[in-house]
């Protein structure tokens, strides 16, 4: 029997509406749901091939326990009992911090995974929490906290009324207009504005697909975009081009900004970013005097040692030129759930890393610190670890050292669909459930859409009988360990009572599950048209639901700073900027003349989906792109095999000679180099591309975001 399910893709924040054709519990086809009123326009091959992961030939479909060098299937009862006992033993022998957890991107696109994962971590009392945030997004969170008072204060773009786009470290022609915001069809809408006379300026070391369409391409030196942005702030303040009303009424700290730029030299900043001073001044003046404008900063800004300062200065430019909460600028979309208020109810942990002394960022420590936390003896040394839907050996810096550390754990538990590179030392493999196999209401990202929008993601197919949703794993572990979920006494007993009631009455709906929370969220949501949303309303819109028009005027109310102003000069950011200014402009170390850069591919997704042959039939991720001038000096031709090396690692791949990067910069794509193992059949692992992050040292890190130099490491290229 064939049926059609309308739901949405949960691979990225775009949340594209999809139409899934199902026959006999198998996905036959996935296509864009063109009846969706909001999100389907960025539909891509990632969503179209989602069924391949559900039916992956090496998918883990039952808990698997390591026995020697092989794995054997086990029951869930055996898995939970053994893991709980071993974790309790580790805690009893030391302290709760001896149990750690890392979570990756897939966990963030489940409405229940992150919530119950944190409930379990709170239950056992561990601070050893690590996330994907320190790879690519912490800069945004620390800036939002310092300037706006909340890590979740993510402004969205009013594209359709913008006259001047300054796009820094982003390639929306490929990645869509989406990171901690999503604007469906955003690049096409920006091009439509360009056709009406708007200006697009792209700041990127690479001649990307977006740069090729831009009116101006500023090929900035990698990791020096902060110098360009600070130069623009200086020009605007020195020439009196700021928006006086916002600088007085909305912003706090403008005088401190003036002091910073007074001590900065425009010629020095131009040399640092390797752009002509005249060109910088022209862009700054055009931006400040445009009728409407916006700065947009993305991961290209965040993934290096000066990323937080660059991210901050991008926001500063928007504030001091009057681009916040005005047509054609950046605004705040409250969504249907006040995620900022709810996040404020959770007290931020003051815990500091036992070795580095660094604080948590957005509720987690830096991934770069994890190897030492595992391998360094002492109170709180991590001896047991859960990897929740992530692949940190490939995603993070110095993967070889992390791999070595993971091999030394007393217990490693991996939750995923397949056994990936980071799981090769796992003692337990626990089978996760794909988004096609579960219901979701991603309420806590509703403020990141560019209009008020709600979509309940219905599951399309039933999961394998042996797979479980992650929230259930964490609840079962808490019960087996005798630790109260969320530290709420009596909650475990209540959950167990609902399970018994469901079993006795044969009514599954009586058993507690995240659907209860979804109903509560909807019942307490923001009012639209004078009334609250009902669950019946949600179910009546299977294609998704635009709740109302885009509105200005919510930005000031959303601020969580004590004075309800934007703090444009947080002391730690001003201090960090002065510190960088006092340092000489960076020079390549002896023997490593090239800067390592990254680029986006439309159908690639970090390390998550780069092991699906149907998604990448050409086997991308196996080349280094080098400028013709650099290639000529090294005697390298198109198609030659080369070794790219750094002080911490080396990889071998094929060279592609292209003028896409600026001279002195080489490109190797991020997220490749994982292997997929075969724990059931024992066949040889399948390898996919080259792990470029083996070249990246875990230290130093951006002191504010704790992000390593993923996009600003120095390397050498040698022809083989």
Secondary structure, DSSP 8 states (H G I E B T S, - for coil): -EEEEEEE--SSTT--EEEEEEETTEEEEEEE-TT-SSSGGG--HHHHTHHHHHT-TT---S-EEEETTEEEE--HHHHHHHHHHHHHHHHHHS-GGGEEEEE-HHHHTSTTHHHHHHHHHHHHT---EEETHHHHTHHHHHHHHHHHS-TT---EE-GGG-SEEEEES--HHHH-EESSSEETTHHHHHHHHHHTT-EEEEE-SB--HHHHHSSEEE---TT-HHHHHHHHHHHHHHTT-S-HHIIIIIEE-HHHHHHHHHTS-HHHHHHHHT--HHHHHHHHHHHHHSSS-EEEE-HHHHSSTTHHHHHHHHHHHHHHTT-BTSTTSEE----SS-HHHHHHTS-----B-TTT--B-BTTBB-GGGHHHHHHS-STT---EEEEES--HHHHSS-HHHHHHHHTT-SEEEEEESS--GGGTT-SEEEE---GGGS-B--GGGGGGBSS-EE--B---S---TT---HHHHHHHHHHHHT--GGG-TTHHHHHHHHHHHHHHHT-GGGS--HHHHHHHHHHTS--BTTB---HHHHHT-TT-EE-S---SS-HHHH--STTSSEETT-HHHHHHHHHHHHS------TT--EEEE----TT--TTTSTT-TTT-TT--S-EEEE-HHHHHHHT--TT-EEEEEETTEEEEEEEEE-SSB-TTEEE--TT--EEE--TTT----EEES--GGGGS-S-SB-TTT--B-TTS-EEEEEE-
